[in-house]
Amino acid sequence: MAEFKVVVADPETGETFQREVDGQDANRFLGRELGDEIGGDAVGLPEHTIELTGGSDETGRPMREDVSGTRLKELLLEGGVGFEPSREGERKRITVRGREIDDDVAQINASVVDGDGDVAAALGEGDADGDEADE
């Protein structure tokens, strides 16, 4: 059975929220590709739409949009997802995962693209530590 850690970003506030999904909610992500938009009810945001923006497998290999399917592929990268060069012209062979989500993916990154209301309030992460700032 699939189980994912979903990191949901709210671009309006710049905050991110982590949710563990399994069972039927996790099955909604299987077979989807990076860039797809799905309903947010799988992560507790029923009035929002989220876009899948990235992810990684259990060993930390990143997902790339330019690799089709679920397979692993070695790419010679000059930069971008999976490699940040330390000097100009540097290239490195990196193993990355394809853009389709399957059971081997451990973390899925998503961004809220549409919806009504506050994302933090919908996820139950309201202003809990705002009271500590007053002390």
LINGITA-V743446 format. One record per run of one state. SS is the DSSP state (~ for helix, > for strand, _ for the rest). FROM is the first residue (numbers start at 1). LEN is the number of residues. Records with the same first field share a line. If there is no record, write none. Layout:
SS=FROM-LEN + FROM-LEN
//
This chain:
_=1-2 + 11-4 + 23-1 + 28-5 + 34-3 + 44-4 + 58-4 + 64-8 + 78-14 + 98-2 + 101-4 + 116-3 + 123-7 + 135-1
>=3-8 + 15-8 + 33-1 + 37-3 + 48-10 + 62-2 + 72-6 + 92-6 + 100-1 + 105-11
~=24-4 + 40-4 + 119-4 + 130-5
//
